[in-house]
Amino acid sequence: MIKFIGEYESTIDAKGRFLFPAGFKKQMPENESQQFVINRGFERCLTLYPMQSWDPLFTEISQLNDFDPKVREFRRQFMNGATMVEPDSAGRILIPKNLMGHASLDKDIVLVSGINKIEIWDKHIRDQFFDSFSPEGFSQLANEVMRKASGNGQSPA
């Protein structure tokens, strides 16, 4: 399983390409394909999935009940804009124009670990998003989420 750590700043050029960070490239398994799927994120960001992370997710979504209207709605929303991409010979990845618009990407971007995927944020939007969290609010969120993850109602630490 791919496990990304870190965040890296990059710049989008006039053609809509960015240089895939060397720090993330080093974290990719040696035998892993350099193909990715780029898609809309749940917030105003994009998500870059290595194929090793995308394939099981795609399989799971493909096996959902097609007779359920909520499934069809979810699939349309989630798959809308999903595009296969791979770095060019210079290590740059082209972001489709429609996806750039979704995330309001301009020039300066930040690529952030999403554990087994990478989120791509406009730098200013990301700064606003994270500036809205207070240390106390983050502490409460961590307590709630990690308590659910531990399954026993007690903090894992």
C-alpha angles and dihedrals in degrees: 000000000000114000115188122197128183143030128255134190121226140165130238113227127218091273094053098258131133131191111253103237117254089222091064093039089059090054094056114099111255093240094047118116116246090229120112139179114228117201144160113284124222091253125037093297139086127246123221112201122193108224090249088063097036099051098063091043091050090048091051092049091046091056096055118114107275090198091066110091091210090056091052091048092049092048092051092049096043098042094042105118098000105154134179112235137170134187117268122231089282093051095254124140121210115225114212111243094237090055092047087057093050092056095035089235113181118162112307114061138173123215111208132188114256090180099251095016138036126243117214115207135178101247095235094047091048091050091051092047094052095038087061090066117087119205089246093050091049091049091053092047092049091049093050096045097042092045089057091046093053090053095212102080093247128106112262094227 
